[in-house]
Amino acid sequence: MATFSSVLFLAALVGILAAAEAPAPDELVLNPDFRNKGDGDLPANWTPWSPVWRQASCTVRGTPQGLLIEAPGRPFAVGGVTQEVRGIRGGQAYAIEAACELRNIPSPRQSVLVRLTWMAKKEAIHPAGELVRGPLADGKFQDVFVAPKEADGARLSLEVRWPQGGSVLWKRVSVRPTEPPAPRKVKIGTVYLRPKNGTPERNLALFCEQVEAAGKLGLDIVCLPEAITLVSTPKSVAEVAEPIPGPSTKALGAIAARHRLWVVAGLMERDGDTLYNTAVLLDRKGQLAGTYRKVHLPREEWQKGVTPGTEYPVFQTDFGTVAIQICYDWFFPEAAEAFALKGAEILFAPTWGTTFPDAEGRVEGENVFRVRARDNGLYLVPSVYDGSSMVIDPMGRILASNKGKEGVFWCEVDLSVREPLWWVGHWRSIGPRDRMPTTYGPLLVSPP
């Protein structure tokens, strides 16, 4: 016979186990860990969805370990489950988390999605919803969204598409109120200045003055044009080329350190017996934080012996991830896409050539830069000698432009903002997932 103390112990143990299984008090998802009555049963509070063409459906079933979605023999099947989330308040921030086990999924970001669609009076506010960041290598998703003011509910969708013979075991998902994400505001500047009758020394001094002006404006980062010690001088590429770090980075870095701002500048680099067209990134201490060597070279450069770069690096700053391309690179959409796929949020573009608006029906540099920004969902910042130096947002809008004047032109942006395209959604979240790189073989072949 059990003693009174043992009964109390068992009761306490049951209470602890029940508390461990129960969702947190502020959890808005019902049955967040997919408990079900028996193997094969669909977990309570979850509704399956399938494509209109049922032959392309995944199998969705409950297991003791969680919700299993698979499609043996149908590599391009799709399917998942949804739940209407109640208790949403407009203007409130919500943390969304999910965990799953990925089993032989070749492309997790393409195949496994968590979508939150805000609702108002039972209608979707935006048809694409918001894609939660993930999955990471451990199968976890994590993000924070602020509900639109008109939202009174949300639809949570766990989606699997094209598992390619693999399967996904969903283990837990959560939607909870939280603090809104901190804004990531950055003051971005670009320079428009074309020296006249220049020398390398005078040019450098003029561009140092522009960095000084950017510092006095309190900017976080400023972009200078391409080959600043060569333009408008009688010198050759070889005569102005210098090691990096070298005299120019030292002069620019001293001003960057004094004003605590980042600087992007185009220089001609000599590395041993090799010449490159290079852009440098200097940090707030004036130190060299990174270099990019121009990959795409026009005839004016390769005929002079300049060697092309071979990499598309991105750089971490204290406000976000940045990258740099140089002039002729903008003719090739693959370059900007490579930077974006590596996580670049701002792409700086020291440029010798033009960003003129359209003329006589011809698509000119201004439109191409705007399209590159829109294509890849990033800010694009050209600094040029002809046309306009600009700051362009991820929607392709021009936020700042010199419009024929010389000097520093800037704007403040918030990198935490995710603005959706009409109908399509937030392109930076969606575009990389919807790419079909296995079909892009022709892009990797040199011309015959």
Buried (B, 14 or more C-beta within 10 A) or exposed (E): EEEEEEEEEEEEEEEEEEEEEEBEEEBBBBBBBBBBEEEEEBBEBBEBBBEEEEEBBBBBBBBEEBBBBBBEEBEEBBBBBBBBBEEBEBEBBBBBBBBBBBBEBBBBBBBBBBBBBBBBEEEEBBEBBBBBBBBEEEBBBBBBBBBBEEBBBBBBBBBBBBBBBBBBBBBBBBBBBBEEEEEBEBBBBBBBBBBEEBBBEBBBEBBBBBBBBBBEBEBBBBBBBBBBBBBBBEBEBEEBBBEBBBBBBEBBBEBBBEBEBBBBBBBBBBBEEEBBBBBBBBBBEBEBBBBBBBBBBBEEBEEEEBBEBEEBBBBEBEBBBBBBBBBBBBEBBBBBBBBBBEBBBBBBBBBBBBBBEEEEEEEBBBBBBBBBBBBBBBBBBBBBBBBBBBBBBBBBEBBBBBEEEEBBBBBBBEBBEBEBBEEEBBBBBBBBBEBEEEEEEEEEEEEE
